[in-house]
């Protein structure tokens, strides 16, 4: 459940104003675009486990097929067809295990492109059902069901009657449905290599034995045979007293009665499918003990199958908020609204540890304060990971599946934990009992639609929500709605490649977990006791029963998160330092500022920055240092600019050249390694290249700024000491001087401003011109004197 429901995302929110005519045209065009999609969808889709027929696939599906087909011809405008569609979908789910022998299909005759197909098969009324035996020829019209029943049980019996007709080809995958004799039972293990033989004793007019036989059609190491009560020798041999009843018979001759909650089809099928050694065809079931010994797989964690684990829930939160949401660089519009609702529901109803709940509430508060129509995921992630800096709130990183672990890494895991998380939220909302019944369900729906990575799963969930979520009127209905949809998904995915052979998709809760949740109708059909199911769900997903085994320690998680955050920030600062050094090596690549900032640059020329003083250190400030809790002290430090300039500098400033030195907005994060290297390298270069005149100038300036440096250095050490105590993670931070830029002006002038350098150059030029003039003057005088002496 990483596109966003087919919607393109934009990095920028754009406001567009349409006049009434444009708005009307947009609505008309949208309607014309949507209508064909609705018409193509009809009443059924592939997710209903029904084959949707069209002129392109009708021949390949109906003819020369190894399985029999039962086809419904319907019209979308037909009210009876719409009412019958729920029965047809329920039948498809009920006989899903019969697919190798018989399958269901449907075609919409109201669609003009399907009309030739419906005319070809002589359809004149709706709904109409036709049965196509296995390997039907393309000339057959199918056998029409006359007066077919409108319930699942009656239709199921009609299908069995059609399969048993002798004048048609028997589906190769269909097992024998006729009653077995004593001779066949005695010789069964001589001709079949199965582990278990299940004998269903029943009366002649009963369909239980044949239904169970087809239910086990896709399972290996087991066979089912029907035995009538007229087989007196077998009845007395097995001591059968109840009809129907099921007995297990193996090759060694041992006989035992199958213990079930009720003598009915669904209980027989469920118990037989879970016998030792019985697996679905194509799925080999490796013993759990072998998985534990397998060192190549993740370590197996023993767990209680009847309980929910907090480790699964926290792992679901981590994967949801740090992995799944990370696929969206920006979150806008309806997706942002869905995220806000989802986080708000988590912060309100998640029954986890106090540190996790505090983290969710902090993120929810930040998210609700965002008034724009777009946020960046990077900002969301920064808030989620930094909540532990100012409090003990933390959401542990990483996943550690316990109750949701699979026999292999590709099984279960995140989808299982998401279902558990949703169930816990609905139950917790009912316990609080003061919220909108649809609040939690709508938040789930929005998250799944916008962010869940499995897009087909998101589509299926949305279709289920559109179908009947609006019928939820109470908090108990919300709990039961989610449970029923979960069972629908289990039914759809049973036998799928994603099914774990150790944890098959079943209708939950099973009889052994909640016997009172199951009951049998007078017709022998299974039914759910919804009141018992509701009570079971409230107890099973209650916050008091969630196990805290295998949880990561909160203190360790907090320390790990703070260390990781500090390391991340230092890494970013190191990257910025590398960029600065690269720009220093190639100063020609820098460009001057636009005209709008010339005035500000001139002001900076008149008052050179303190860090331009030769050999002077500058104070290091980090986040969290200061008395106001925001990284700054209430009283302005000597090196800070007035508040008016601070407000002007809140937006990022472009790089500029001031005093021939690269200036950049002062960072709040310390690059320790860069500072150490630059500090000592600058000292070495200064000692090697300074002239005596420059040294005298430096000493004079040092006398002027000695008191100020002492006071500022003391303050820096004080602030860094408090920050070291606050981190408490063994990190030692010392103040270092600002790295000196590698410009030729720094080497020659030792901190001269651009004005000083310009005056020096000007004076040098003037003195040179004066010397040249004096030289020319004396040369001319010498020539004139020689000329006078040579006169007679």
C-alpha positions in Angstrom: 0.0 0.0 0.0 5.6 5.2 -4.7 3.5 7.2 -6.7 0.7 9.1 -5.0 -2.5 7.6 -6.4 -1.6 8.6 -9.9 -1.2 12.3 -9.1 1.9 14.2 -10.2 3.6 16.1 -7.4 5.0 19.6 -7.8 7.8 21.3 -5.9 5.9 24.5 -5.8 2.3 25.3 -5.0 0.7 27.4 -7.7 -2.4 29.4 -7.2 -4.6 29.6 -10.4 -7.7 31.6 -10.8 -10.3 30.4 -13.3 -13.2 32.4 -14.6 -16.6 30.8 -14.5 -16.5 29.7 -18.1 -13.1 28.0 -17.6 -14.4 26.3 -14.5 -17.4 25.0 -16.3 -15.3 23.6 -19.2 -13.0 21.9 -16.7 -15.9 20.2 -15.0 -17.4 19.0 -18.3 -14.0 17.7 -19.6 -13.4 15.9 -16.3 -16.9 14.3 -16.5 -16.3 13.1 -20.0 -12.9 11.7 -19.0 -14.4 9.9 -16.0 -17.5 8.4 -17.6 -15.6 5.9 -19.8 -13.5 4.7 -16.9 -16.6 4.0 -14.9 -18.2 2.3 -17.8 -15.2 0.1 -18.4 -15.0 -0.9 -14.7 -18.6 -2.3 -14.7 -19.7 -4.1 -11.5 -16.6 -6.3 -11.1 -12.9 -6.1 -11.2 -10.0 -8.6 -11.1 -9.7 -8.0 -7.3 -13.1 -9.7 -6.9 -11.5 -12.9 -8.1 -13.9 -12.9 -11.1 -12.7 -13.0 -14.7 -13.9 -9.9 -16.5 -14.7 -10.9 -20.1 -14.4 -8.8 -23.2 -14.3 -9.4 -27.0 -10.6 -9.7 -26.8 -10.4 -12.6 -24.2 -13.8 -14.4 -24.4 -12.6 -17.1 -26.7 -9.4 -17.9 -24.8 -11.2 -18.0 -21.5 -14.4 -19.9 -22.3 -13.1 -22.4 -25.0 -10.5 -25.1 -24.7 -10.1 -24.4 -21.0 -9.2 -27.2 -18.6 -11.6 -25.7 -16.0 -15.3 -25.3 -16.2 -16.7 -21.7 -16.3 -19.8 -20.2 -14.9 -20.5 -16.8 -16.6 -22.9 -14.0 -15.5 -24.2 -11.8 -18.3 -25.4 -8.5 -16.8 -26.1 -4.8 -17.4 -24.9 -2.0 -15.2 -28.2 -0.2 -15.4 -30.1 -3.3 -14.2 -31.1 -2.9 -10.6 -31.4 -6.7 -10.1 -27.9 -7.1 -11.5 -26.5 -4.6 -9.0 -28.2 -6.4 -6.1 -27.0 -9.8 -7.4 -23.4 -8.5 -7.7 -22.8 -8.8 -4.0 -23.9 -12.5 -4.1 -21.7 -13.1 -7.1 -18.7 -11.6 -5.3 -19.4 -13.6 -2.2 -19.6 -16.8 -4.2 -16.3 -16.0 -5.8 -14.6 -15.7 -2.4 -16.4 -18.8 -1.1 -15.2 -21.1 -3.9 -11.8 -19.6 -4.4 -10.1 -22.9 -3.6 -12.1 -24.6 -6.5 -10.5 -22.6 -9.2 -8.5 -25.4 -10.9 -11.9 -27.2 -11.4 -14.4 -24.3 -11.8 -14.1 -20.6 -12.1 -16.4 -17.6 -12.3 -16.6 -14.9 -15.0 -18.8 -11.9 -15.9 -19.4 -9.6 -18.8 -21.2 -6.2 -19.0 -23.7 -6.3 -21.9 -24.6 -2.6 -21.4 -21.2 -1.8 -22.8 -21.6 -1.4 -26.6 -18.3 -3.0 -27.3 -19.5 -6.2 -25.5 -22.8 -6.3 -27.3 -21.6 -8.7 -30.1 -20.5 -11.2 -27.4 -23.9 -11.1 -25.6 -25.8 -11.4 -28.9 -23.5 -14.3 -29.9 -24.6 -16.3 -26.8 -28.3 -15.4 -27.1 -28.6 -13.2 -24.1 -32.0 -11.4 -23.9 -32.4 -10.7 -20.2 -30.3 -9.8 -17.2 -28.8 -11.3 -15.1 -28.3 -14.5 -17.0 -26.0 -17.4 -15.9 -24.4 -19.9 -18.3 -22.3 -22.9 -17.5 -19.4 -23.9 -19.9 -17.9 -27.3 -19.2 -14.2 -28.0 -19.5 -12.8 -28.0 -23.1 -15.9 -26.5 -24.6 -15.8 -25.9 -28.3 -16.2 -22.4 -29.8 -19.5 -23.4 -31.2 -21.2 -24.1 -27.9 -23.7 -21.6 -26.4 -23.3 -22.8 -22.8 -25.9 -24.3 -20.5 -28.2 -21.7 -19.0 -29.1 -21.8 -15.4 -32.9 -21.6 -15.2 -34.4 -20.2 -12.0 -31.1 -20.1 -10.3 -31.0 -19.3 -6.5 -29.9 -15.9 -5.3 -27.8 -17.1 -2.4 -24.3 -18.5 -2.1 -25.2 -21.9 -0.8 -27.7 -22.6 -3.5 -25.4 -21.5 -6.3 -22.6 -23.6 -4.8 -24.8 -26.7 -4.9 -25.8 -25.9 -8.5 -22.2 -25.8 -9.5 -21.5 -29.2 -8.0 -24.6 -30.7 -9.8 -23.3 -29.4 -13.1 -19.8 -30.8 -12.5 -21.3 -34.3 -11.8 -23.2 -34.4 -15.1 -22.0 -37.4 -17.1 -22.5 -36.1 -20.6 -19.6 -33.6 -20.4 -15.8 -33.5 -20.1 -14.6 -33.9 -16.5 -12.1 -31.2 -15.5 -8.7 -32.9 -15.1 -7.9 -31.1 -11.8 -11.3 -32.0 -10.2 -11.1 -34.9 -7.8 -13.8 -37.6 -7.8 -17.0 -36.4 -6.1 -19.0 -39.6 -6.1 -19.4 -41.7 -2.9 -16.5 -44.1 -2.1 -16.9 -47.8 -1.5 -15.2 -50.0 1.1 -13.0 -51.7 -1.6 -11.7 -48.3 -2.8 -10.9 -47.2 0.8 -9.0 -50.4 1.5 -6.8 -50.1 -1.6 -6.4 -46.4 -1.5 -2.9 -46.2 -0.1 -1.7 -48.7 -2.6 -2.5 -46.5 -5.5 -2.0 -43.0 -3.9 1.0 -41.5 -2.2 -0.7 -39.2 0.3 -0.2 -38.9 4.0 -3.8 -38.4 5.2 -7.1 -39.7 3.9 -10.1 -37.8 5.3 -13.5 -39.6 5.1 -16.6 -37.5 5.4 -19.6 -39.6 6.5 -22.9 -38.0 5.5 -26.3 -38.7 4.1 -27.1 -38.9 0.4 -28.6 -35.4 0.0 -25.7 -33.7 1.8 -23.2 -31.6 -0.1 -20.6 -31.3 2.8 -18.3 -34.1 1.6 -18.1 -32.8 -2.0 -17.6 -29.2 -0.8 -14.8 -30.2 1.5 -13.2 -32.3 -1.3 -13.1 -29.2 -3.6 -11.9 -27.0 -0.7 -8.8 -29.3 -0.4 -8.2 -29.4 -4.1 -5.1 -27.2 -4.0 -3.5 -29.0 -1.1 -0.9 -31.8 -1.1 -0.5 -34.8 1.2 -4.2 -35.2 1.8 -7.2 -36.6 0.0 -10.9 -36.4 0.8 -13.6 -38.9 0.0 -17.3 -39.0 0.7 -18.8 -42.0 2.3 -22.6 -42.4 2.5 -24.4 -43.7 5.6 -25.6 -46.7 3.4 -22.0 -48.1 3.5 -22.9 -50.0 6.7 -19.6 -52.0 6.8 -17.5 -48.8 6.8 -19.9 -47.1 9.3 -19.5 -49.9 11.8 -15.8 -50.3 11.2 -15.2 -46.6 12.0 -17.9 -46.5 14.7 -19.6 -43.6 13.1 -22.6 -42.3 15.0 -23.1 -38.7 13.6 -23.8 -37.6 10.1 -22.0 -35.6 9.0 -18.7 -36.4 10.7 -15.1 -36.6 9.5 -12.5 -39.3 10.3 -8.8 -39.5 9.5 -7.4 -42.7 8.1 -3.7 -43.3 7.4 -1.5 -46.0 5.7 -0.8 -47.7 9.0 -4.5 -48.4 9.5 -5.1 -46.0 12.5 -8.4 -44.3 12.6 -9.2 -41.1 14.5 -12.1 -38.6 14.5 -11.3 -35.1 13.4 -12.1 -32.8 16.4 -13.8 -29.6 15.3 -15.9 -26.9 16.9 -19.0 -27.7 14.7 -19.7 -30.5 12.3 -19.8 -28.3 9.2 -18.0 -27.7 6.0 -15.9 -24.6 7.0 -14.6 -26.3 10.2 -13.6 -29.5 8.4 -11.8 -27.6 5.7 -9.9 -25.4 8.1 -8.8 -28.3 10.3 -7.7 -30.5 7.4 -5.7 -27.7 5.7 -3.6 -27.4 8.9 -2.8 -31.0 9.5 1.0 -31.8 9.8 2.5 -32.2 6.4 -0.4 -30.7 4.5 0.7 -27.7 2.4 -0.6 -25.7 -0.5 0.5 -27.0 -3.9 3.8 -25.4 -4.9 4.7 -24.2 -1.3 7.2 -26.3 0.6 6.9 -25.9 4.3 10.3 -25.9 6.0 10.2 -26.8 9.7 10.6 -23.8 12.1 13.5 -25.6 13.8 15.4 -25.5 10.5 14.8 -21.8 10.2 16.2 -21.2 13.7 19.4 -23.2 12.8 19.8 -21.4 9.5 22.5 -18.8 10.2 22.0 -17.1 6.8 18.5 -15.9 7.9 17.7 -13.3 10.5 17.6 -14.8 14.0 14.3 -16.3 14.8 12.5 -14.7 17.8 10.1 -17.1 19.6 6.8 -15.4 20.2 3.2 -15.9 21.4 0.8 -16.1 18.5 -2.1 -15.0 20.6 -0.6 -11.6 21.5 0.3 -8.3 19.9 3.9 -7.0 20.3 4.8 -3.4 20.7 8.0 -4.0 18.7 5.9 -4.6 15.6 3.9 -1.4 16.2 7.0 0.8 16.7 8.7 -0.9 13.7 5.6 0.0 11.6 5.8 3.6 12.7 9.5 3.8 11.8 9.0 2.3 8.4 6.0 4.4 7.7 7.5 7.7 8.8 11.1 7.3 7.8 11.0 4.9 4.8 7.7 5.1 3.1 7.2 8.9 3.4 10.8 9.4 2.3 9.8 8.5 -1.2 7.9 11.9 -1.4 10.4 14.8 -1.7 7.5 17.3 -1.2 4.1 16.7 0.2 1.3 18.9 -1.1 -2.4 19.4 -1.3 -4.6 16.4 -0.4 -1.5 14.3 0.5 -0.5 16.9 3.1 -4.0 16.9 4.5 -3.9 13.1 4.7 -0.5 13.2 6.5 -1.8 15.7 9.1 -4.8 13.5 9.9 -2.6 10.4 10.0 -0.1 11.9 12.4 -2.9 13.5 14.5 -4.6 10.1 14.9 -1.3 8.5 15.9 -0.5 11.2 18.4 -4.0 10.8 19.9 -4.7 7.1 20.0 -1.4 5.3 19.8 -1.0 3.4 23.1 2.8 3.1 23.2 5.7 4.0 25.4 5.7 7.6 26.8 8.8 8.5 24.8 7.2 7.4 21.5 4.0 9.2 22.3 5.8 12.4 23.1 7.7 12.2 19.8 4.4 11.7 17.9 2.8 14.7 19.7 5.8 16.9 19.0 5.7 16.0 15.3 1.9 16.5 15.2 2.3 20.0 16.8 4.8 21.0 14.3 2.8 19.7 11.4 -0.4 21.4 12.5 1.5 24.7 12.6 2.4 24.5 9.0 -0.1 26.8 7.2 1.2 26.4 3.7 0.0 23.9 1.1 3.4 22.2 0.8 6.1 20.9 3.1 9.4 19.2 2.3 9.9 15.7 3.7 13.5 16.7 4.8 11.9 19.3 7.2 9.5 16.6 8.5 12.4 14.2 9.0 14.5 16.8 10.8 11.7 17.4 13.3 11.1 13.7 13.8 14.8 13.0 14.5 15.5 16.1 16.6 12.7 15.9 19.2 15.0 14.1 21.6 17.4 17.1 21.8 15.1 19.0 24.1 13.2 16.2 25.8 13.2 12.4 26.3 11.0 11.9 23.3 12.3 9.4 20.7 11.0 7.1 18.0 13.5 4.2 17.8 15.0 3.6 14.4 15.1 0.2 12.6 12.6 -2.6 12.4 12.4 -5.7 14.6 9.5 -7.9 13.7 8.3 -10.3 16.3 4.7 -11.4 16.0 4.9 -10.2 12.3 8.1 -12.0 11.4 8.0 -14.4 8.5 9.7 -17.6 7.7 11.7 -15.6 5.1 12.5 -12.0 4.8 10.0 -11.5 1.9 7.0 -12.6 4.0 4.8 -10.7 6.3 6.7 -7.9 8.1 5.5 -4.4 7.3 2.0 -5.2 5.9 1.2 -7.4 9.0 2.4 -4.7 11.4 0.3 -2.0 9.6 -2.8 -4.1 10.0 -2.0 -4.5 13.7 -1.4 -0.8 14.1 -4.7 0.1 12.5 -6.6 -2.4 14.7 -5.0 -1.0 17.8 -6.0 2.5 16.8 -9.6 1.6 16.2 -9.8 -0.3 19.5 -8.1 2.5 21.4 -10.5 5.1 19.9 -13.4 3.0 21.1 -11.9 2.8 24.6 -11.7 6.6 24.8 -15.2 6.8 23.3 -15.3 10.5 22.6 -14.3 10.7 18.9 -15.9 10.6 15.5 -16.5 6.9 14.4 -14.9 7.6 11.0 -11.9 9.6 12.3 -9.5 6.7 12.5 -10.8 5.0 9.4 -10.6 8.1 7.3 -7.0 8.8 8.5 -6.1 5.2 7.5 -7.8 5.6 4.2 -6.0 8.8 3.4 -2.6 7.5 4.3 -3.0 4.3 2.4 -4.3 6.2 -0.7 -1.5 8.7 -0.7 1.6 7.0 0.7 1.3 3.2 1.0 4.0 1.7 -1.3 2.0 -1.2 -2.7 -0.2 0.7 -5.1 -2.5 -2.2 -6.1 -3.1 -2.8 -2.3 -4.0 0.9 -2.0 -6.4 0.7 -4.9 -8.1 -2.4 -3.3 -8.4 -0.7 0.1 -9.9 2.4 -1.5 -12.4 0.4 -3.4 -13.5 -1.4 -0.1 -13.7 2.0 1.6 -15.9 3.4 -1.2 -18.1 0.4 -1.0 -19.4 0.6 2.5 -17.2 2.7 4.9 -20.0 5.3 5.0 -22.2 2.8 6.7 -20.1 3.0 9.9 -22.1 4.8 12.5 -20.5 3.9 15.8 -17.0 3.2 17.2 -17.9 -0.5 17.5 -18.9 -0.5 13.8 -15.5 1.0 13.0 -13.7 -1.9 14.8 -15.8 -4.5 13.0 -15.5 -2.8 9.6 -11.7 -3.0 9.7 -11.9 -6.6 10.9 -14.2 -7.6 8.1 -12.1 -5.9 5.4 -9.0 -7.5 6.8 -10.6 -10.9 6.3 -11.6 -10.0 2.8 -8.0 -9.2 2.0 -6.9 -12.5 3.6 -9.3 -14.4 1.4 -8.1 -12.6 -1.7 -4.4 -13.3 -0.9 -4.8 -16.9 0.2 -2.7 -19.0 -2.0 -0.9 -16.0 -3.5 2.9 -16.0 -3.9 3.1 -13.5 -1.0 1.5 -16.0 1.4 3.9 -17.4 4.0 3.5 -21.2 4.2 4.0 -21.1 8.0 1.4 -18.4 8.4 -1.4 -19.0 5.8 -4.0 -16.4 5.1 -7.1 -17.5 7.1 -10.4 -16.0 8.3 -9.4 -14.5 11.6 -9.8 -15.2 14.5 -9.6 -19.0 14.0 -11.8 -21.3 16.1 -9.0 -22.3 18.4 -8.4 -18.6 19.3 -12.0 -17.6 19.7 -14.5 -20.5 19.7 -17.5 -18.3 20.6 -16.9 -16.1 17.5 -18.0 -18.9 15.2 -21.5 -20.4 14.8 -23.5 -22.4 12.3 -26.8 -21.4 10.6 -29.7 -23.9 10.4 -28.6 -24.6 6.8 -25.2 -25.7 8.0 -23.5 -22.6 6.8 -20.8 -20.8 8.9 -21.6 -17.5 10.4 -19.8 -15.0 12.7 -21.1 -14.0 16.1 -20.4 -10.3 15.7 -20.9 -9.5 19.3 -18.4 -12.1 20.4 -16.0 -10.9 17.6 -16.2 -7.3 18.9 -15.5 -8.4 22.4 -12.6 -10.5 21.3 -11.1 -7.6 19.2 -11.3 -5.2 22.1 -9.5 -7.6 24.4 -6.9 -8.8 21.8 -5.8 -5.3 20.7 -6.2 -3.6 24.1 -3.2 -1.6 25.2 -3.0 -3.6 28.5 -2.3 -6.8 26.6 0.4 -5.6 24.2 3.7 -7.3 25.0 6.9 -5.3 25.3 9.4 -8.1 24.6 12.3 -7.4 22.3 11.9 -3.6 22.6 14.9 -1.4 22.3 15.8 0.4 25.5 14.6 4.0 25.5 17.8 5.5 26.9 19.9 3.7 24.3 17.6 4.8 21.6 17.8 8.4 22.8 21.6 8.4 23.0 21.9 6.7 19.6 19.6 9.3 18.1 21.5 12.3 19.6 24.9 10.9 18.6 23.6 10.2 15.1 22.2 13.7 14.9 25.4 15.3 16.0 27.4 13.2 13.6 25.1 14.2 10.7 25.5 17.8 11.5 29.2 17.6 11.7 29.3 15.7 8.4 27.2 18.5 6.8 29.5 21.1 8.2 32.5 19.2 7.0 31.0 19.2 3.5 30.5 23.0 3.7 34.1 23.4 4.8 35.3 21.4 1.8 33.2 23.6 -0.5 34.7 26.7 1.0 38.2 25.4 0.6 37.5 24.5 -3.0 36.2 28.0 -3.7 39.2 29.5 -2.0 41.5 27.7 -4.4 39.5 29.1 -7.4 38.6 32.6 -6.3 38.0 33.7 -9.9 34.8 31.7 -10.0 33.2 34.1 -7.5 31.0 36.8 -8.8 30.1 40.1 -7.3 26.8 40.8 -5.7 23.9 42.5 -7.4 23.5 46.2 -7.3 20.9 46.0 -4.6 23.5 45.0 -2.0 26.3 47.5 -2.8 25.2 49.8 0.0 25.4 47.0 2.6 28.9 46.1 1.2 30.1 49.7 1.6 29.0 49.8 5.2 31.0 46.7 5.9 34.0 48.3 4.2 33.8 51.2 6.6 33.6 48.9 9.6 35.8 45.8 9.0 34.7 42.7 10.7 36.5 41.6 13.9 37.5 38.3 12.4 39.7 40.2 9.9 42.1 41.1 12.7 45.4 39.3 12.4 45.7 36.1 14.4 42.4 36.7 16.1 40.1 33.9 17.2 36.3 34.0 16.7 33.6 32.6 19.0 32.0 29.2 18.2 28.3 29.0 18.8 26.3 25.8 18.5 22.6 25.0 18.7 21.3 24.8 22.2 23.8 27.2 23.7 22.3 30.2 25.4 19.9 31.2 28.0 16.7 31.5 26.0 16.6 27.9 24.8 17.0 28.9 21.2 20.8 28.8 20.8 21.2 32.5 21.7 21.6 34.5 25.0 19.1 37.2 25.8 21.8 39.8 26.0 23.5 40.7 22.8 27.2 39.7 22.6 29.8 42.2 21.4 30.2 40.4 18.1 26.5 40.2 17.3 24.8 42.7 15.1 21.8 44.8 16.3 18.4 43.2 16.0 17.5 45.1 12.9 20.4 43.6 11.0 19.7 40.2 12.5 16.2 40.3 11.0 17.6 41.3 7.7 20.0 38.3 7.8 17.3 35.7 8.6 17.1 34.9 4.9 20.2 33.2 3.4 22.7 35.8 2.2 24.8 35.3 -0.9 28.6 35.1 -0.7 30.5 38.3 -1.2 34.1 39.5 -1.1 34.8 41.9 1.8 38.4 43.0 2.3 39.4 40.4 -0.4 38.3 37.7 2.0 35.5 35.3 1.4 32.6 36.0 3.8 29.8 33.7 4.6 26.8 33.8 7.0 28.1 32.5 10.4 27.1 28.9 10.9 25.8 27.5 14.2 27.6 24.2 13.8 31.2 23.5 14.6 33.5 21.8 12.0 36.1 20.7 14.6 38.5 19.0 12.2 38.5 21.9 9.8 39.1 24.4 12.5 42.1 22.5 14.0 43.8 22.1 10.6 43.2 25.6 9.5 44.3 27.1 12.8 47.7 25.4 12.9 48.3 25.8 9.1 47.6 29.5 9.3 50.0 29.9 12.2 52.8 28.0 10.4 52.3 30.1 7.2 52.2 33.4 9.2 55.4 32.5 11.1 57.3 31.7 7.9 56.2 34.6 5.7 55.7 37.6 8.0 58.2 40.4 7.7 59.5 42.4 10.6 57.3 45.4 9.6 54.2 43.3 9.5 55.1 41.8 12.9 55.3 45.3 14.4 51.9 46.1 13.0 50.4 42.9 14.3 51.8 43.5 17.8 50.3 47.0 17.8 46.9 45.7 16.8 47.2 42.9 19.3 47.6 45.4 22.1 44.4 47.2 21.1 42.3 44.0 21.0 43.8 42.0 23.9 41.1 42.8 26.4 38.3 42.1 24.0 39.8 38.7 23.0 40.2 37.6 26.6 36.6 38.4 27.4 35.2 36.8 24.3 37.4 33.6 24.7 36.1 33.2 28.3 32.5 33.4 27.1 33.1 30.9 24.4 34.7 28.4 26.8 31.8 29.0 29.2 29.1 28.3 26.5 30.9 25.3 25.1 31.3 23.8 28.6 27.6 24.1 29.2 26.9 22.5 25.8 29.2 19.6 26.7 27.3 19.0 29.9 24.0 19.2 28.1 25.0 16.6 25.4 26.2 14.1 28.1 27.4 11.7 25.4 31.2 12.0 26.0 31.8 14.6 23.3 34.6 17.1 24.1 34.3 20.4 22.3 37.0 23.1 22.4 36.8 26.6 20.8 39.1 27.0 17.8 39.8 30.0 15.7 38.0 30.7 12.4 39.9 29.0 9.6 42.0 31.6 7.8 41.4 32.0 4.1 44.2 31.2 1.8 44.3 34.5 -0.1 47.5 36.3 -1.0 46.2 39.4 0.8 46.2 37.5 4.1 49.8 36.5 3.6 51.1 40.0 2.7 49.0 42.3 4.8 48.1 40.1 7.8 44.6 41.3 8.1 44.8 44.6 6.2 41.5 45.8 5.0 40.9 46.6 1.3 41.1 50.3 2.1 44.5 49.9 3.8 45.8 47.9 0.8 44.5 50.5 -1.6 46.2 53.3 0.2 49.5 51.4 0.3 49.3 50.8 -3.4 48.5 54.4 -4.1 51.3 55.7 -1.9 53.7 53.3 -3.6 52.7 54.6 -7.1 53.0 58.2 -6.0 56.4 57.7 -4.5 57.5 55.9 -7.6 56.4 58.7 -9.8 58.1 61.3 -7.6 61.4 59.3 -7.8 61.0 59.1 -11.6 60.4 62.8 -11.9 63.4 63.6 -9.7 65.6 61.3 -11.8 64.5 63.0 -15.0 65.0 66.4 -13.5 68.6 65.7 -12.4 69.4 64.1 -15.8 68.2 67.2 -17.6 70.2 69.5 -15.3 73.4 67.5 -15.9 73.0 67.8 -19.7 72.4 71.5 -19.5 75.5 72.0 -17.3 77.7 70.1 -19.8 76.3 72.3 -22.6 77.3 75.5 -20.8 80.8 74.3 -20.0 81.5 73.5 -23.7 80.5 77.0 -24.9 83.5 79.3 -25.9 
